[in-house]
Every structure is written in structure tokens, then in C-alpha cells.
Amino acid sequence: MRETEQEVVLLLEGVDSVESDLAKNLLANAGIPFLTKGPDFDVAELGEAVHGMVRGTDLYVPRSALELARSILKSAWPDKDAAEAD
């Protein structure tokens, strides 16, 4: 692995587009890089609204930023826990 590469870990799993967008904005404002993996089929098949409901988005952050990212999301959504996947 090159020095510039970091291992990424799952922060949120299967969230809808609204939660995904909110989380991405919070992470971006904190300077935390992230990757998303969304549904793997074409939006045109079902339309955007149904597409977002059928399959959620996974959100990944660098392992080194995982605890900070969880803390930021917990502060924003105190009643919702970030994924416990490590």
C-alpha cells in the first residue's frame, strides 16, 4: 500500500439518500474524506425515488477518522447510532 493510501472502513450502511447527503455534508465540513457505494443498478430502471428506497448507500471513511466521524454523526443525530462495523 502506498503512503497516500489509507484503509477505508464502513461508517454507515444502507442509508437513504437524505441521510447519506446529510452525513456527507457533516463529514465534508469537518474535513473528513469519504467514499460512497450506492446501488449497483441503473436509476432509469425504477426512477430515482424508488431507486433510493430499494437500495441504500454505504458510506466509508478512513480508519484513522472513524471515531471522529462517529462522534460527529452522533452529535448531529443523538438518537441514531453510526454503524458498528469495523
PDB file of N, CA, C and O in Angstrom:
ATOM      1  N   MET A   1       0.842  -1.168   0.000  1.00  0.00           N
ATOM      2  CA  MET A   1       0.000   0.000   0.000  1.00  0.00           C
ATOM      3  C   MET A   1       0.895   1.242   0.000  1.00  0.00           C
ATOM      4  O   MET A   1       1.843   1.324   0.781  1.00  0.00           O
ATOM      5  N   ARG A   2       0.599   2.198  -0.867  1.00  0.00           N
ATOM      6  CA  ARG A   2       1.372   3.433  -0.908  1.00  0.00           C
ATOM      7  C   ARG A   2       1.080   4.268   0.327  1.00  0.00           C
ATOM      8  O   ARG A   2       0.048   4.097   0.977  1.00  0.00           O
ATOM      9  N   GLU A   3       2.010   5.182   0.648  1.00  0.00           N
ATOM     10  CA  GLU A   3       1.841   6.027   1.828  1.00  0.00           C
ATOM     11  C   GLU A   3       0.575   6.866   1.764  1.00  0.00           C
ATOM     12  O   GLU A   3      -0.029   7.149   2.798  1.00  0.00           O
ATOM     13  N   THR A   4       0.164   7.269   0.566  1.00  0.00           N
ATOM     14  CA  THR A   4      -1.008   8.130   0.439  1.00  0.00           C
ATOM     15  C   THR A   4      -2.318   7.359   0.537  1.00  0.00           C
ATOM     16  O   THR A   4      -3.380   7.963   0.684  1.00  0.00           O
ATOM     17  N   GLU A   5      -2.255   6.050   0.460  1.00  0.00           N
ATOM     18  CA  GLU A   5      -3.464   5.240   0.555  1.00  0.00           C
ATOM     19  C   GLU A   5      -3.764   4.923   2.012  1.00  0.00           C
ATOM     20  O   GLU A   5      -2.856   4.659   2.801  1.00  0.00           O
ATOM     21  N   GLN A   6      -5.039   4.952   2.359  1.00  0.00           N
ATOM     22  CA  GLN A   6      -5.468   4.599   3.700  1.00  0.00           C
ATOM     23  C   GLN A   6      -6.565   3.556   3.596  1.00  0.00           C
ATOM     24  O   GLN A   6      -7.349   3.546   2.646  1.00  0.00           O
ATOM     25  N   GLU A   7      -6.607   2.686   4.580  1.00  0.00           N
ATOM     26  CA  GLU A   7      -7.685   1.708   4.628  1.00  0.00           C
ATOM     27  C   GLU A   7      -8.990   2.432   4.939  1.00  0.00           C
ATOM     28  O   GLU A   7      -9.041   3.278   5.832  1.00  0.00           O
ATOM     29  N   VAL A   8     -10.033   2.099   4.204  1.00  0.00           N
ATOM     30  CA  VAL A   8     -11.343   2.691   4.475  1.00  0.00           C
ATOM     31  C   VAL A   8     -12.222   1.658   5.166  1.00  0.00           C
ATOM     32  O   VAL A   8     -12.122   0.459   4.909  1.00  0.00           O
ATOM     33  N   VAL A   9     -13.084   2.152   6.048  1.00  0.00           N
ATOM     34  CA  VAL A   9     -13.971   1.279   6.814  1.00  0.00           C
ATOM     35  C   VAL A   9     -15.394   1.814   6.724  1.00  0.00           C
ATOM     36  O   VAL A   9     -15.616   3.001   6.488  1.00  0.00           O
ATOM     37  N   LEU A  10     -16.338   0.925   6.915  1.00  0.00           N
ATOM     38  CA  LEU A  10     -17.751   1.263   6.823  1.00  0.00           C
ATOM     39  C   LEU A  10     -18.179   2.118   8.012  1.00  0.00           C
ATOM     40  O   LEU A  10     -17.959   1.750   9.166  1.00  0.00           O
ATOM     41  N   LEU A  11     -18.789   3.259   7.717  1.00  0.00           N
ATOM     42  CA  LEU A  11     -19.342   4.136   8.748  1.00  0.00           C
ATOM     43  C   LEU A  11     -20.853   3.962   8.837  1.00  0.00           C
ATOM     44  O   LEU A  11     -21.392   3.762   9.926  1.00  0.00           O
ATOM     45  N   LEU A  12     -21.534   4.036   7.705  1.00  0.00           N
ATOM     46  CA  LEU A  12     -22.987   3.868   7.651  1.00  0.00           C
ATOM     47  C   LEU A  12     -23.323   2.866   6.559  1.00  0.00           C
ATOM     48  O   LEU A  12     -22.695   2.855   5.500  1.00  0.00           O
ATOM     49  N   GLU A  13     -24.306   2.032   6.818  1.00  0.00           N
ATOM     50  CA  GLU A  13     -24.679   1.005   5.846  1.00  0.00           C
ATOM     51  C   GLU A  13     -26.137   1.149   5.446  1.00  0.00           C
ATOM     52  O   GLU A  13     -27.021   1.231   6.299  1.00  0.00           O
ATOM     53  N   GLY A  14     -26.379   1.179   4.145  1.00  0.00           N
ATOM     54  CA  GLY A  14     -27.727   1.144   3.609  1.00  0.00           C
ATOM     55  C   GLY A  14     -28.606   2.325   3.964  1.00  0.00           C
ATOM     56  O   GLY A  14     -29.815   2.168   4.132  1.00  0.00           O
ATOM     57  N   VAL A  15     -28.014   3.516   4.083  1.00  0.00           N
ATOM     58  CA  VAL A  15     -28.821   4.691   4.426  1.00  0.00           C
ATOM     59  C   VAL A  15     -29.487   5.253   3.176  1.00  0.00           C
ATOM     60  O   VAL A  15     -29.002   5.067   2.060  1.00  0.00           O
ATOM     61  N   ASP A  16     -30.610   5.946   3.381  1.00  0.00           N
ATOM     62  CA  ASP A  16     -31.306   6.538   2.241  1.00  0.00           C
ATOM     63  C   ASP A  16     -30.563   7.786   1.761  1.00  0.00           C
ATOM     64  O   ASP A  16     -29.606   8.232   2.393  1.00  0.00           O
ATOM     65  N   SER A  17     -31.010   8.334   0.654  1.00  0.00           N
ATOM     66  CA  SER A  17     -30.286   9.443   0.033  1.00  0.00           C
ATOM     67  C   SER A  17     -30.263  10.689   0.906  1.00  0.00           C
ATOM     68  O   SER A  17     -29.292  11.446   0.864  1.00  0.00           O
ATOM     69  N   VAL A  18     -31.299  10.920   1.691  1.00  0.00           N
ATOM     70  CA  VAL A  18     -31.328  12.095   2.575  1.00  0.00           C
ATOM     71  C   VAL A  18     -30.281  11.950   3.673  1.00  0.00           C
ATOM     72  O   VAL A  18     -29.492  12.867   3.905  1.00  0.00           O
ATOM     73  N   GLU A  19     -30.271  10.803   4.350  1.00  0.00           N
ATOM     74  CA  GLU A  19     -29.272  10.564   5.397  1.00  0.00           C
ATOM     75  C   GLU A  19     -27.861  10.589   4.830  1.00  0.00           C
ATOM     76  O   GLU A  19     -26.947  11.138   5.445  1.00  0.00           O
ATOM     77  N   SER A  20     -27.687  10.000   3.668  1.00  0.00           N
ATOM     78  CA  SER A  20     -26.380   9.990   3.032  1.00  0.00           C
ATOM     79  C   SER A  20     -25.896  11.406   2.748  1.00  0.00           C
ATOM     80  O   SER A  20     -24.750  11.742   3.044  1.00  0.00           O
ATOM     81  N   ASP A  21     -26.763  12.236   2.175  1.00  0.00           N
ATOM     82  CA  ASP A  21     -26.382  13.618   1.872  1.00  0.00           C
ATOM     83  C   ASP A  21     -26.068  14.402   3.138  1.00  0.00           C
ATOM     84  O   ASP A  21     -25.103  15.165   3.168  1.00  0.00           O
ATOM     85  N   LEU A  22     -26.869  14.226   4.180  1.00  0.00           N
ATOM     86  CA  LEU A  22     -26.607  14.920   5.442  1.00  0.00           C
ATOM     87  C   LEU A  22     -25.270  14.493   6.041  1.00  0.00           C
ATOM     88  O   LEU A  22     -24.480  15.331   6.475  1.00  0.00           O
ATOM     89  N   ALA A  23     -25.025  13.189   6.063  1.00  0.00           N
ATOM     90  CA  ALA A  23     -23.769  12.683   6.611  1.00  0.00           C
ATOM     91  C   ALA A  23     -22.581  13.181   5.797  1.00  0.00           C
ATOM     92  O   ALA A  23     -21.565  13.579   6.368  1.00  0.00           O
ATOM     93  N   LYS A  24     -22.697  13.165   4.475  1.00  0.00           N
ATOM     94  CA  LYS A  24     -21.596  13.641   3.629  1.00  0.00           C
ATOM     95  C   LYS A  24     -21.302  15.112   3.893  1.00  0.00           C
ATOM     96  O   LYS A  24     -20.138  15.511   3.931  1.00  0.00           O
ATOM     97  N   ASN A  25     -22.342  15.922   4.076  1.00  0.00           N
ATOM     98  CA  ASN A  25     -22.127  17.341   4.369  1.00  0.00           C
ATOM     99  C   ASN A  25     -21.437  17.536   5.715  1.00  0.00           C
ATOM    100  O   ASN A  25     -20.530  18.360   5.832  1.00  0.00           O
ATOM    101  N   LEU A  26     -21.858  16.790   6.724  1.00  0.00           N
ATOM    102  CA  LEU A  26     -21.225  16.884   8.040  1.00  0.00           C
ATOM    103  C   LEU A  26     -19.754  16.482   7.972  1.00  0.00           C
ATOM    104  O   LEU A  26     -18.892  17.151   8.543  1.00  0.00           O
ATOM    105  N   LEU A  27     -19.477  15.391   7.275  1.00  0.00           N
ATOM    106  CA  LEU A  27     -18.095  14.927   7.151  1.00  0.00           C
ATOM    107  C   LEU A  27     -17.247  15.914   6.358  1.00  0.00           C
ATOM    108  O   LEU A  27     -16.113  16.206   6.736  1.00  0.00           O
ATOM    109  N   ALA A  28     -17.792  16.425   5.266  1.00  0.00           N
ATOM    110  CA  ALA A  28     -17.055  17.391   4.448  1.00  0.00           C
ATOM    111  C   ALA A  28     -16.738  18.649   5.245  1.00  0.00           C
ATOM    112  O   ALA A  28     -15.631  19.180   5.153  1.00  0.00           O
ATOM    113  N   ASN A  29     -17.702  19.130   6.028  1.00  0.00           N
ATOM    114  CA  ASN A  29     -17.473  20.322   6.848  1.00  0.00           C
ATOM    115  C   ASN A  29     -16.394  20.098   7.897  1.00  0.00           C
ATOM    116  O   ASN A  29     -15.717  21.041   8.308  1.00  0.00           O
ATOM    117  N   ALA A  30     -16.232  18.850   8.332  1.00  0.00           N
ATOM    118  CA  ALA A  30     -15.199  18.512   9.311  1.00  0.00           C
ATOM    119  C   ALA A  30     -13.872  18.158   8.651  1.00  0.00           C
ATOM    120  O   ALA A  30     -12.886  17.888   9.336  1.00  0.00           O
ATOM    121  N   GLY A  31     -13.846  18.160   7.325  1.00  0.00           N
ATOM    122  CA  GLY A  31     -12.616  17.832   6.605  1.00  0.00           C
ATOM    123  C   GLY A  31     -12.303  16.348   6.563  1.00  0.00           C
ATOM    124  O   GLY A  31     -11.154  15.962   6.343  1.00  0.00           O
ATOM    125  N   ILE A  32     -13.305  15.515   6.770  1.00  0.00           N
ATOM    126  CA  ILE A  32     -13.111  14.061   6.747  1.00  0.00           C
ATOM    127  C   ILE A  32     -13.449  13.541   5.353  1.00  0.00           C
ATOM    128  O   ILE A  32     -14.578  13.698   4.889  1.00  0.00           O
ATOM    129  N   PRO A  33     -12.479  12.925   4.687  1.00  0.00           N
ATOM    130  CA  PRO A  33     -12.772  12.361   3.366  1.00  0.00           C
ATOM    131  C   PRO A  33     -13.683  11.144   3.505  1.00  0.00           C
ATOM    132  O   PRO A  33     -13.695  10.476   4.539  1.00  0.00           O
ATOM    133  N   PHE A  34     -14.441  10.870   2.454  1.00  0.00           N
ATOM    134  CA  PHE A  34     -15.366   9.742   2.489  1.00  0.00           C
ATOM    135  C   PHE A  34     -15.532   9.176   1.091  1.00  0.00           C
ATOM    136  O   PHE A  34     -15.245   9.833   0.091  1.00  0.00           O
ATOM    137  N   LEU A  35     -15.998   7.953   1.052  1.00  0.00           N
ATOM    138  CA  LEU A  35     -16.375   7.282  -0.192  1.00  0.00           C
ATOM    139  C   LEU A  35     -17.790   6.768  -0.013  1.00  0.00           C
ATOM    140  O   LEU A  35     -18.197   6.407   1.091  1.00  0.00           O
ATOM    141  N   THR A  36     -18.530   6.740  -1.101  1.00  0.00           N
ATOM    142  CA  THR A  36     -19.866   6.158  -1.045  1.00  0.00           C
ATOM    143  C   THR A  36     -19.958   5.030  -2.054  1.00  0.00           C
ATOM    144  O   THR A  36     -19.326   5.060  -3.111  1.00  0.00           O
ATOM    145  N   LYS A  37     -20.755   4.039  -1.706  1.00  0.00           N
ATOM    146  CA  LYS A  37     -21.067   2.963  -2.642  1.00  0.00           C
ATOM    147  C   LYS A  37     -22.577   2.857  -2.649  1.00  0.00           C
ATOM    148  O   LYS A  37     -23.198   2.497  -1.649  1.00  0.00           O
ATOM    149  N   GLY A  38     -23.147   3.171  -3.779  1.00  0.00           N
ATOM    150  CA  GLY A  38     -24.598   3.166  -3.892  1.00  0.00           C
ATOM    151  C   GLY A  38     -25.092   1.935  -4.601  1.00  0.00           C
ATOM    152  O   GLY A  38     -24.340   0.999  -4.870  1.00  0.00           O
ATOM    153  N   PRO A  39     -26.361   1.955  -4.896  1.00  0.00           N
ATOM    154  CA  PRO A  39     -26.970   0.836  -5.610  1.00  0.00           C
ATOM    155  C   PRO A  39     -26.237   0.548  -6.918  1.00  0.00           C
ATOM    156  O   PRO A  39     -25.754   1.456  -7.595  1.00  0.00           O
ATOM    157  N   ASP A  40     -26.169  -0.718  -7.247  1.00  0.00           N
ATOM    158  CA  ASP A  40     -25.404  -1.112  -8.419  1.00  0.00           C
ATOM    159  C   ASP A  40     -26.277  -1.405  -9.632  1.00  0.00           C
ATOM    160  O   ASP A  40     -25.867  -2.139 -10.531  1.00  0.00           O
ATOM    161  N   PHE A  41     -27.478  -0.834  -9.662  1.00  0.00           N
ATOM    162  CA  PHE A  41     -28.288  -0.978 -10.864  1.00  0.00           C
ATOM    163  C   PHE A  41     -28.728   0.399 -11.325  1.00  0.00           C
ATOM    164  O   PHE A  41     -28.690   1.357 -10.553  1.00  0.00           O
ATOM    165  N   ASP A  42     -29.134   0.500 -12.547  1.00  0.00           N
ATOM    166  CA  ASP A  42     -29.410   1.770 -13.201  1.00  0.00           C
ATOM    167  C   ASP A  42     -30.646   2.458 -12.640  1.00  0.00           C
ATOM    168  O   ASP A  42     -31.690   1.830 -12.464  1.00  0.00           O
ATOM    169  N   VAL A  43     -30.520   3.758 -12.358  1.00  0.00           N
ATOM    170  CA  VAL A  43     -31.637   4.557 -11.867  1.00  0.00           C
ATOM    171  C   VAL A  43     -32.791   4.532 -12.860  1.00  0.00           C
ATOM    172  O   VAL A  43     -33.956   4.565 -12.464  1.00  0.00           O
ATOM    173  N   ALA A  44     -32.474   4.476 -14.133  1.00  0.00           N
ATOM    174  CA  ALA A  44     -33.507   4.507 -15.170  1.00  0.00           C
ATOM    175  C   ALA A  44     -34.451   3.311 -15.081  1.00  0.00           C
ATOM    176  O   ALA A  44     -35.581   3.376 -15.564  1.00  0.00           O
ATOM    177  N   GLU A  45     -33.998   2.227 -14.472  1.00  0.00           N
ATOM    178  CA  GLU A  45     -34.849   1.044 -14.357  1.00  0.00           C
ATOM    179  C   GLU A  45     -36.084   1.305 -13.502  1.00  0.00           C
ATOM    180  O   GLU A  45     -37.173   0.831 -13.826  1.00  0.00           O
ATOM    181  N   LEU A  46     -35.923   2.050 -12.419  1.00  0.00           N
ATOM    182  CA  LEU A  46     -37.015   2.229 -11.464  1.00  0.00           C
ATOM    183  C   LEU A  46     -37.397   3.682 -11.224  1.00  0.00           C
ATOM    184  O   LEU A  46     -38.462   3.946 -10.666  1.00  0.00           O
ATOM    185  N   GLY A  47     -36.581   4.605 -11.618  1.00  0.00           N
ATOM    186  CA  GLY A  47     -36.788   6.008 -11.266  1.00  0.00           C
ATOM    187  C   GLY A  47     -36.024   6.325  -9.989  1.00  0.00           C
ATOM    188  O   GLY A  47     -35.782   5.438  -9.170  1.00  0.00           O
ATOM    189  N   GLU A  48     -35.647   7.573  -9.820  1.00  0.00           N
ATOM    190  CA  GLU A  48     -34.772   7.947  -8.703  1.00  0.00           C
ATOM    191  C   GLU A  48     -35.408   7.729  -7.332  1.00  0.00           C
ATOM    192  O   GLU A  48     -34.729   7.276  -6.411  1.00  0.00           O
ATOM    193  N   ALA A  49     -36.688   8.037  -7.176  1.00  0.00           N
ATOM    194  CA  ALA A  49     -37.338   7.900  -5.866  1.00  0.00           C
ATOM    195  C   ALA A  49     -37.366   6.441  -5.409  1.00  0.00           C
ATOM    196  O   ALA A  49     -36.986   6.137  -4.279  1.00  0.00           O
ATOM    197  N   VAL A  50     -37.806   5.557  -6.268  1.00  0.00           N
ATOM    198  CA  VAL A  50     -37.872   4.135  -5.922  1.00  0.00           C
ATOM    199  C   VAL A  50     -36.471   3.573  -5.764  1.00  0.00           C
ATOM    200  O   VAL A  50     -36.215   2.774  -4.863  1.00  0.00           O
ATOM    201  N   HIS A  51     -35.579   3.980  -6.624  1.00  0.00           N
ATOM    202  CA  HIS A  51     -34.192   3.521  -6.586  1.00  0.00           C
ATOM    203  C   HIS A  51     -33.587   3.762  -5.209  1.00  0.00           C
ATOM    204  O   HIS A  51     -32.933   2.877  -4.657  1.00  0.00           O
ATOM    205  N   GLY A  52     -33.800   4.957  -4.646  1.00  0.00           N
ATOM    206  CA  GLY A  52     -33.252   5.291  -3.342  1.00  0.00           C
ATOM    207  C   GLY A  52     -33.878   4.508  -2.206  1.00  0.00           C
ATOM    208  O   GLY A  52     -33.227   4.265  -1.190  1.00  0.00           O
ATOM    209  N   MET A  53     -35.132   4.108  -2.359  1.00  0.00           N
ATOM    210  CA  MET A  53     -35.814   3.347  -1.311  1.00  0.00           C
ATOM    211  C   MET A  53     -35.442   1.870  -1.347  1.00  0.00           C
ATOM    212  O   MET A  53     -35.385   1.217  -0.306  1.00  0.00           O
ATOM    213  N   VAL A  54     -35.190   1.350  -2.528  1.00  0.00           N
ATOM    214  CA  VAL A  54     -34.912  -0.071  -2.681  1.00  0.00           C
ATOM    215  C   VAL A  54     -33.536  -0.433  -2.141  1.00  0.00           C
ATOM    216  O   VAL A  54     -33.383  -1.419  -1.420  1.00  0.00           O
ATOM    217  N   ARG A  55     -32.554   0.357  -2.486  1.00  0.00           N
ATOM    218  CA  ARG A  55     -31.182   0.077  -2.082  1.00  0.00           C
ATOM    219  C   ARG A  55     -30.579   1.315  -1.458  1.00  0.00           C
ATOM    220  O   ARG A  55     -30.635   2.393  -2.050  1.00  0.00           O
ATOM    221  N   GLY A  56     -30.021   1.188  -0.308  1.00  0.00           N
ATOM    222  CA  GLY A  56     -29.386   2.316   0.358  1.00  0.00           C
ATOM    223  C   GLY A  56     -27.946   2.498  -0.066  1.00  0.00           C
ATOM    224  O   GLY A  56     -27.404   1.724  -0.855  1.00  0.00           O
ATOM    225  N   THR A  57     -27.348   3.526   0.470  1.00  0.00           N
ATOM    226  CA  THR A  57     -25.963   3.864   0.181  1.00  0.00           C
ATOM    227  C   THR A  57     -25.096   3.512   1.377  1.00  0.00           C
ATOM    228  O   THR A  57     -25.492   3.737   2.521  1.00  0.00           O
ATOM    229  N   ASP A  58     -23.923   2.964   1.123  1.00  0.00           N
ATOM    230  CA  ASP A  58     -22.931   2.718   2.165  1.00  0.00           C
ATOM    231  C   ASP A  58     -21.942   3.873   2.144  1.00  0.00           C
ATOM    232  O   ASP A  58     -21.568   4.359   1.077  1.00  0.00           O
ATOM    233  N   LEU A  59     -21.519   4.309   3.326  1.00  0.00           N
ATOM    234  CA  LEU A  59     -20.606   5.433   3.454  1.00  0.00           C
ATOM    235  C   LEU A  59     -19.356   4.962   4.186  1.00  0.00           C
ATOM    236  O   LEU A  59     -19.442   4.402   5.279  1.00  0.00           O
ATOM    237  N   TYR A  60     -18.193   5.192   3.579  1.00  0.00           N
ATOM    238  CA  TYR A  60     -16.910   4.750   4.120  1.00  0.00           C
ATOM    239  C   TYR A  60     -16.028   5.947   4.439  1.00  0.00           C
ATOM    240  O   TYR A  60     -16.080   6.969   3.754  1.00  0.00           O
ATOM    241  N   VAL A  61     -15.214   5.812   5.490  1.00  0.00           N
ATOM    242  CA  VAL A  61     -14.238   6.837   5.865  1.00  0.00           C
ATOM    243  C   VAL A  61     -12.902   6.147   6.130  1.00  0.00           C
ATOM    244  O   VAL A  61     -12.864   4.932   6.326  1.00  0.00           O
ATOM    245  N   PRO A  62     -11.798   6.911   6.138  1.00  0.00           N
ATOM    246  CA  PRO A  62     -10.517   6.307   6.504  1.00  0.00           C
ATOM    247  C   PRO A  62     -10.576   5.774   7.937  1.00  0.00           C
ATOM    248  O   PRO A  62     -11.199   6.381   8.808  1.00  0.00           O
ATOM    249  N   ARG A  63      -9.929   4.645   8.168  1.00  0.00           N
ATOM    250  CA  ARG A  63      -9.919   4.056   9.515  1.00  0.00           C
ATOM    251  C   ARG A  63      -9.454   5.079  10.547  1.00  0.00           C
ATOM    252  O   ARG A  63      -9.977   5.119  11.661  1.00  0.00           O
ATOM    253  N   SER A  64      -8.479   5.902  10.185  1.00  0.00           N
ATOM    254  CA  SER A  64      -7.937   6.888  11.125  1.00  0.00           C
ATOM    255  C   SER A  64      -8.955   7.956  11.519  1.00  0.00           C
ATOM    256  O   SER A  64      -8.773   8.628  12.535  1.00  0.00           O
ATOM    257  N   ALA A  65     -10.015   8.125  10.740  1.00  0.00           N
ATOM    258  CA  ALA A  65     -11.034   9.145  11.024  1.00  0.00           C
ATOM    259  C   ALA A  65     -12.345   8.547  11.526  1.00  0.00           C
ATOM    260  O   ALA A  65     -13.313   9.277  11.737  1.00  0.00           O
ATOM    261  N   LEU A  66     -12.390   7.235  11.718  1.00  0.00           N
ATOM    262  CA  LEU A  66     -13.646   6.568  12.060  1.00  0.00           C
ATOM    263  C   LEU A  66     -14.258   7.085  13.359  1.00  0.00           C
ATOM    264  O   LEU A  66     -15.443   7.417  13.388  1.00  0.00           O
ATOM    265  N   GLU A  67     -13.482   7.159  14.417  1.00  0.00           N
ATOM    266  CA  GLU A  67     -14.038   7.590  15.705  1.00  0.00           C
ATOM    267  C   GLU A  67     -14.521   9.032  15.649  1.00  0.00           C
ATOM    268  O   GLU A  67     -15.576   9.348  16.199  1.00  0.00           O
ATOM    269  N   LEU A  68     -13.774   9.905  14.999  1.00  0.00           N
ATOM    270  CA  LEU A  68     -14.200  11.296  14.854  1.00  0.00           C
ATOM    271  C   LEU A  68     -15.487  11.377  14.039  1.00  0.00           C
ATOM    272  O   LEU A  68     -16.402  12.120  14.392  1.00  0.00           O
ATOM    273  N   ALA A  69     -15.558  10.620  12.957  1.00  0.00           N
ATOM    274  CA  ALA A  69     -16.757  10.619  12.115  1.00  0.00           C
ATOM    275  C   ALA A  69     -17.968  10.126  12.903  1.00  0.00           C
ATOM    276  O   ALA A  69     -19.044  10.717  12.813  1.00  0.00           O
ATOM    277  N   ARG A  70     -17.806   9.058  13.669  1.00  0.00           N
ATOM    278  CA  ARG A  70     -18.906   8.557  14.503  1.00  0.00           C
ATOM    279  C   ARG A  70     -19.354   9.619  15.505  1.00  0.00           C
ATOM    280  O   ARG A  70     -20.549   9.813  15.729  1.00  0.00           O
ATOM    281  N   SER A  71     -18.385  10.298  16.098  1.00  0.00           N
ATOM    282  CA  SER A  71     -18.697  11.342  17.074  1.00  0.00           C
ATOM    283  C   SER A  71     -19.488  12.483  16.439  1.00  0.00           C
ATOM    284  O   SER A  71     -20.444  12.986  17.030  1.00  0.00           O
ATOM    285  N   ILE A  72     -19.094  12.885  15.252  1.00  0.00           N
ATOM    286  CA  ILE A  72     -19.788  13.965  14.538  1.00  0.00           C
ATOM    287  C   ILE A  72     -21.224  13.564  14.227  1.00  0.00           C
ATOM    288  O   ILE A  72     -22.150  14.347  14.436  1.00  0.00           O
ATOM    289  N   LEU A  73     -21.408  12.354  13.733  1.00  0.00           N
ATOM    290  CA  LEU A  73     -22.761  11.897  13.409  1.00  0.00           C
ATOM    291  C   LEU A  73     -23.608  11.721  14.664  1.00  0.00           C
ATOM    292  O   LEU A  73     -24.799  12.030  14.661  1.00  0.00           O
ATOM    293  N   LYS A  74     -22.997  11.225  15.731  1.00  0.00           N
ATOM    294  CA  LYS A  74     -23.740  11.054  16.985  1.00  0.00           C
ATOM    295  C   LYS A  74     -24.185  12.408  17.536  1.00  0.00           C
ATOM    296  O   LYS A  74     -25.279  12.523  18.088  1.00  0.00           O
ATOM    297  N   SER A  75     -23.345  13.429  17.391  1.00  0.00           N
ATOM    298  CA  SER A  75     -23.717  14.777  17.837  1.00  0.00           C
ATOM    299  C   SER A  75     -24.878  15.326  17.016  1.00  0.00           C
ATOM    300  O   SER A  75     -25.762  15.999  17.545  1.00  0.00           O
ATOM    301  N   ALA A  76     -24.864  15.032  15.729  1.00  0.00           N
ATOM    302  CA  ALA A  76     -25.922  15.527  14.840  1.00  0.00           C
ATOM    303  C   ALA A  76     -27.210  14.730  15.000  1.00  0.00           C
ATOM    304  O   ALA A  76     -28.305  15.286  14.924  1.00  0.00           O
ATOM    305  N   TRP A  77     -27.075  13.423  15.224  1.00  0.00           N
ATOM    306  CA  TRP A  77     -28.222  12.523  15.370  1.00  0.00           C
ATOM    307  C   TRP A  77     -28.068  11.738  16.663  1.00  0.00           C
ATOM    308  O   TRP A  77     -27.692  10.566  16.622  1.00  0.00           O
ATOM    309  N   PRO A  78     -28.348  12.352  17.817  1.00  0.00           N
ATOM    310  CA  PRO A  78     -28.104  11.665  19.092  1.00  0.00           C
ATOM    311  C   PRO A  78     -28.890  10.367  19.262  1.00  0.00           C
ATOM    312  O   PRO A  78     -28.467   9.489  20.014  1.00  0.00           O
ATOM    313  N   ASP A  79     -30.017  10.232  18.583  1.00  0.00           N
ATOM    314  CA  ASP A  79     -30.832   9.026  18.736  1.00  0.00           C
ATOM    315  C   ASP A  79     -30.515   7.953  17.703  1.00  0.00           C
ATOM    316  O   ASP A  79     -31.132   6.888  17.703  1.00  0.00           O
ATOM    317  N   LYS A  80     -29.560   8.225  16.829  1.00  0.00           N
ATOM    318  CA  LYS A  80     -29.217   7.269  15.776  1.00  0.00           C
ATOM    319  C   LYS A  80     -27.738   6.931  15.888  1.00  0.00           C
ATOM    320  O   LYS A  80     -26.893   7.827  15.873  1.00  0.00           O
ATOM    321  N   ASP A  81     -27.418   5.648  15.999  1.00  0.00           N
ATOM    322  CA  ASP A  81     -26.023   5.223  16.103  1.00  0.00           C
ATOM    323  C   ASP A  81     -25.422   5.023  14.733  1.00  0.00           C
ATOM    324  O   ASP A  81     -26.095   4.555  13.814  1.00  0.00           O
ATOM    325  N   ALA A  82     -24.153   5.375  14.592  1.00  0.00           N
ATOM    326  CA  ALA A  82     -23.411   5.054  13.372  1.00  0.00           C
ATOM    327  C   ALA A  82     -23.182   3.546  13.363  1.00  0.00           C
ATOM    328  O   ALA A  82     -23.213   2.904  14.413  1.00  0.00           O
ATOM    329  N   ALA A  83     -22.958   2.994  12.208  1.00  0.00           N
ATOM    330  CA  ALA A  83     -22.738   1.548  12.079  1.00  0.00           C
ATOM    331  C   ALA A  83     -21.585   1.115  12.973  1.00  0.00           C
ATOM    332  O   ALA A  83     -20.597   1.836  13.108  1.00  0.00           O
ATOM    333  N   GLU A  84     -21.703  -0.033  13.570  1.00  0.00           N
ATOM    334  CA  GLU A  84     -20.670  -0.553  14.452  1.00  0.00           C
ATOM    335  C   GLU A  84     -19.707  -1.469  13.705  1.00  0.00           C
ATOM    336  O   GLU A  84     -18.956  -2.224  14.322  1.00  0.00           O
ATOM    337  N   ALA A  85     -19.732  -1.402  12.380  1.00  0.00           N
ATOM    338  CA  ALA A  85     -18.864  -2.277  11.585  1.00  0.00           C
ATOM    339  C   ALA A  85     -17.424  -1.815  11.683  1.00  0.00           C
ATOM    340  O   ALA A  85     -17.139  -0.631  11.503  1.00  0.00           O
ATOM    341  N   ASP A  86     -16.539  -2.707  11.958  1.00  0.00           N
ATOM    342  CA  ASP A  86     -15.096  -2.419  11.975  1.00  0.00           C
ATOM    343  C   ASP A  86     -14.407  -3.342  11.024  1.00  0.00           C
ATOM    344  O   ASP A  86     -13.186  -3.278  10.876  1.00  0.00           O
TER     345      ASP A  86
END
